[in-house]
Amino acid sequence: MCMNVRRSCRCGRNSAYFLCRDNLLPPEVLVNLYCPECRDLGDWDQAAALEDCGWILEYDLAMAQTFLDKRGISHRVTPEFIFDRGYLTWQGFSPGDHDANTRLHQRLAPLIEKNLNLYLQNLKSEWLAHVAALKAAGWRKAQAA
């Protein structure tokens, strides 16, 4: 089971949904979130932060290490380890994927009763195009897709 959390960035103009893999780390491990508009507002710790297409995620590495050690995960904790292993990462490939997915499903919903196969084909092709655009833009998680 995975917990999903929504966080606003430091300036409050943007937000992102996060996935907490297996609920091993509490959401408080993410101490700061900066969007591209507010990334220069804070004095964030570069050693504890990960940048993804202009967004900055700053983690409490000591807290993360403590929680993971208690679960028998004996790996040196870095921002890349937390993010790439899915312990506290975007829900989807980018901060806006949750909302993009919702909009896509809502837009295509009328097709469900008319032609379910067409709905599924459109859903798949449009989502794959979305992921390809994220990959081209350089989003970290999309690179593995």
The 8 nearest C-alpha neighbors of each residue, nearest first, counted from 0:
[[1, 21, 2, 22, 20, 19, 3, 23],
 [2, 0, 21, 20, 22, 19, 3, 18],
 [1, 3, 19, 22, 18, 4, 0, 20],
 [4, 2, 18, 17, 19, 1, 16, 5],
 [5, 3, 17, 16, 6, 18, 2, 26],
 [4, 6, 16, 15, 17, 14, 7, 3],
 [7, 5, 14, 15, 16, 8, 4, 17],
 [8, 6, 14, 11, 13, 15, 9, 5],
 [7, 9, 32, 33, 11, 14, 10, 13],
 [8, 10, 33, 11, 32, 37, 7, 31],
 [11, 9, 8, 12, 37, 33, 13, 7],
 [10, 12, 8, 7, 9, 13, 14, 37],
 [13, 11, 10, 8, 14, 7, 9, 36],
 [14, 12, 11, 8, 7, 34, 15, 10],
 [13, 15, 7, 6, 8, 5, 16, 12],
 [14, 16, 94, 6, 5, 95, 17, 7],
 [15, 17, 5, 90, 4, 89, 94, 6],
 [18, 16, 89, 90, 4, 88, 3, 5],
 [17, 19, 3, 90, 88, 87, 89, 2],
 [20, 18, 87, 86, 2, 22, 1, 3],
 [21, 19, 86, 1, 22, 85, 18, 23],
 [20, 22, 1, 0, 23, 19, 2, 86],
 [23, 21, 19, 20, 1, 24, 2, 25],
 [24, 22, 21, 20, 25, 67, 66, 86],
 [25, 23, 22, 66, 63, 86, 26, 19],
 [24, 26, 27, 28, 23, 22, 19, 29],
 [25, 27, 28, 29, 24, 4, 19, 87],
 [28, 26, 29, 25, 30, 59, 24, 58],
 [29, 27, 59, 26, 58, 30, 25, 63],
 [30, 28, 58, 27, 31, 57, 26, 59],
 [29, 31, 58, 28, 57, 27, 59, 32],
 [32, 30, 57, 29, 56, 33, 9, 58],
 [31, 33, 8, 56, 55, 9, 57, 34],
 [34, 32, 38, 8, 55, 9, 54, 37],
 [33, 35, 54, 36, 37, 38, 8, 55],
 [34, 36, 53, 54, 38, 37, 33, 55],
 [37, 35, 34, 38, 33, 39, 10, 12],
 [38, 36, 40, 39, 34, 33, 35, 10],
 [37, 39, 33, 35, 40, 34, 36, 55],
 [38, 40, 37, 41, 42, 36, 33, 35],
 [41, 39, 37, 38, 42, 9, 10, 33],
 [42, 40, 43, 39, 38, 37, 33, 9],
 [41, 43, 44, 40, 39, 45, 38, 31],
 [44, 42, 41, 45, 57, 48, 31, 47],
 [43, 45, 47, 46, 48, 42, 57, 58],
 [44, 46, 48, 47, 43, 49, 57, 42],
 [45, 47, 44, 48, 78, 77, 49, 57],
 [48, 46, 45, 44, 58, 57, 78, 60],
 [49, 47, 57, 45, 56, 46, 78, 58],
 [48, 50, 56, 78, 55, 57, 51, 79],
 [51, 49, 55, 54, 53, 56, 52, 48],
 [50, 52, 54, 53, 138, 139, 55, 49],
 [53, 51, 54, 138, 50, 137, 136, 139],
 [52, 54, 35, 51, 50, 55, 34, 38],
 [53, 55, 34, 51, 35, 50, 33, 52],
 [56, 54, 50, 33, 49, 32, 57, 48],
 [55, 57, 32, 49, 48, 31, 58, 50],
 [56, 58, 48, 31, 47, 30, 29, 55],
 [59, 57, 29, 28, 30, 47, 60, 48],
 [60, 58, 28, 62, 61, 30, 63, 29],
 [59, 61, 63, 62, 58, 64, 47, 76],
 [62, 60, 64, 63, 59, 65, 76, 66],
 [61, 63, 65, 60, 64, 59, 66, 28],
 [62, 64, 60, 66, 61, 65, 67, 28],
 [63, 65, 61, 67, 62, 66, 76, 68],
 [66, 64, 62, 68, 63, 67, 61, 69],
 [67, 65, 69, 63, 68, 64, 24, 62],
 [66, 68, 70, 72, 64, 69, 65, 63],
 [69, 67, 71, 65, 72, 70, 66, 73],
 [70, 68, 66, 67, 71, 65, 72, 64],
 [71, 69, 67, 68, 72, 66, 23, 73],
 [70, 72, 68, 69, 73, 67, 66, 74],
 [73, 71, 67, 68, 70, 74, 69, 64],
 [72, 74, 68, 71, 75, 67, 64, 70],
 [73, 75, 72, 76, 68, 67, 64, 80],
 [76, 74, 77, 73, 64, 80, 72, 60],
 [75, 77, 64, 74, 80, 60, 81, 78],
 [76, 78, 80, 79, 81, 75, 60, 47],
 [77, 79, 81, 80, 49, 48, 47, 82],
 [78, 80, 82, 77, 81, 83, 49, 84],
 [79, 81, 77, 83, 78, 82, 84, 76],
 [82, 80, 86, 78, 79, 84, 83, 87],
 [81, 83, 88, 79, 85, 80, 84, 87],
 [84, 82, 85, 80, 79, 81, 88, 140],
 [85, 83, 82, 81, 86, 80, 79, 87],
 [84, 86, 82, 88, 83, 87, 20, 81],
 [85, 87, 20, 19, 81, 84, 82, 88],
 [88, 86, 19, 85, 82, 18, 81, 17],
 [87, 89, 82, 85, 17, 18, 86, 90],
 [90, 88, 17, 91, 94, 93, 18, 16],
 [91, 89, 17, 18, 16, 88, 97, 92],
 [90, 92, 96, 89, 93, 97, 94, 140],
 [91, 93, 140, 141, 89, 96, 90, 138],
 [94, 92, 95, 96, 89, 91, 138, 90],
 [95, 93, 15, 89, 96, 16, 90, 92],
 [96, 94, 93, 98, 97, 99, 15, 16],
 [95, 97, 99, 91, 98, 93, 94, 100],
 [98, 96, 100, 99, 95, 101, 90, 16],
 [97, 99, 101, 100, 96, 95, 102, 103],
 [100, 98, 96, 102, 101, 97, 95, 103],
 [99, 101, 103, 97, 98, 102, 96, 104],
 [100, 102, 98, 104, 99, 103, 105, 97],
 [103, 101, 105, 99, 100, 104, 106, 98],
 [102, 104, 100, 106, 101, 105, 99, 107],
 [105, 103, 107, 101, 106, 102, 108, 100],
 [106, 104, 102, 108, 103, 107, 101, 109],
 [107, 105, 103, 104, 108, 102, 109, 101],
 [106, 108, 104, 105, 109, 110, 103, 118],
 [109, 107, 105, 110, 111, 106, 104, 118],
 [110, 108, 111, 107, 112, 113, 106, 105],
 [111, 109, 113, 118, 108, 114, 112, 107],
 [112, 110, 115, 108, 109, 113, 114, 118],
 [111, 113, 110, 114, 115, 109, 108, 118],
 [114, 112, 110, 111, 115, 109, 118, 117],
 [113, 115, 117, 110, 116, 111, 112, 118],
 [114, 116, 111, 118, 117, 119, 112, 110],
 [115, 117, 119, 118, 114, 120, 111, 121],
 [118, 116, 120, 114, 119, 115, 121, 110],
 [119, 117, 115, 121, 110, 116, 120, 111],
 [118, 120, 122, 116, 117, 121, 123, 115],
 [121, 119, 117, 123, 122, 118, 124, 116],
 [122, 120, 124, 118, 123, 119, 125, 117],
 [121, 123, 119, 125, 120, 124, 118, 126],
 [122, 124, 120, 126, 121, 125, 127, 119],
 [123, 125, 127, 121, 126, 122, 120, 128],
 [126, 124, 128, 122, 127, 123, 121, 129],
 [125, 127, 129, 123, 128, 124, 122, 130],
 [126, 128, 130, 124, 129, 125, 123, 131],
 [127, 129, 131, 125, 126, 130, 124, 132],
 [130, 128, 126, 132, 127, 131, 125, 133],
 [129, 131, 133, 127, 132, 128, 134, 126],
 [130, 132, 134, 128, 133, 129, 127, 135],
 [133, 131, 135, 129, 130, 134, 136, 128],
 [134, 132, 130, 136, 135, 131, 138, 141],
 [133, 135, 141, 131, 137, 136, 142, 132],
 [136, 134, 132, 137, 133, 131, 138, 142],
 [135, 137, 133, 134, 138, 132, 52, 131],
 [136, 138, 134, 135, 139, 133, 52, 142],
 [139, 137, 141, 133, 134, 140, 52, 136],
 [138, 140, 141, 142, 137, 51, 92, 143],
 [141, 139, 92, 142, 138, 143, 144, 83],
 [140, 142, 134, 144, 92, 143, 138, 139],
 [143, 141, 134, 140, 139, 144, 138, 137],
 [142, 144, 141, 140, 139, 134, 92, 138],
 [143, 141, 142, 140, 130, 134, 131, 92]]
